[in-house]
């Protein structure tokens, strides 16, 4: 343990699997006092069993109530909050607008933006007072989909562009007391990123036996990254070593931005 986050009180929203779980594990290794907000009861039980030192709160991050309860629980146990990380997300499995039935569009839009955008707003809103008091920071999860076409369907890409906008505008609005940054992961191994229920995609997930080959074949570095790999970008941005950085993003995507 190098102690990059020694004593930092960190709340990870969407902490039960994938990148969120990787962040929980990395933050603990680096000395943080960690809390988790997770909607899935089974994942909450697994977190509590595997990580007995982690404060686990069950709740829906798209609601103000769940986020407020999680922040209040952090303050009650640890005396405050220094870091907020949001990792909540849902996918559309590359569905183009032309292939979304008109009668389903409103519901699909509302579901996508509730999970991928509104959840971040509620998490940040609930955490602002505690983070202002501590001079803390926020790390939101963007996506490579917010920078390159074809990395998701119409609704997913639009939602991630919205999160990209949140990093910029919240960094501006909350300075100088609170830093706000983002991580834009590329495709990720062993995630539990599920599909929109409104489009009948809840049974699908982004994984499979050929997932590593698929991911390594579409980025310049030829790597297939896991949630654990992405987590170290969050560690850096949450640490005091990044105290001069706000409104920016780390692209944990295997070098997608390299130009030939």
Secondary structure, DSSP 8 states (H G I E B T S, - for coil): ---TTTT-EEEEES-SSHHHHHHHHHHHHTT-EEEEEES-HHHHHHHHHH-TTSEEEE--TTSHHHHHHHHHHHHHHHSS--EEEE----B-TT--GGGS-HHHHHHHHHHHHIIIIIHHHHHHHHHHHHHHHHT-EEEEE--GGGTSTTSS-HHHHHHHHHHHHHHHHHHHHHTTT-EEEEE---SEET---BB-GGGT-TT-BS--TTHHHHHHTTSTT---EEHHHHHHHHHHHHSGGGTT--S-EE--SSSTT---
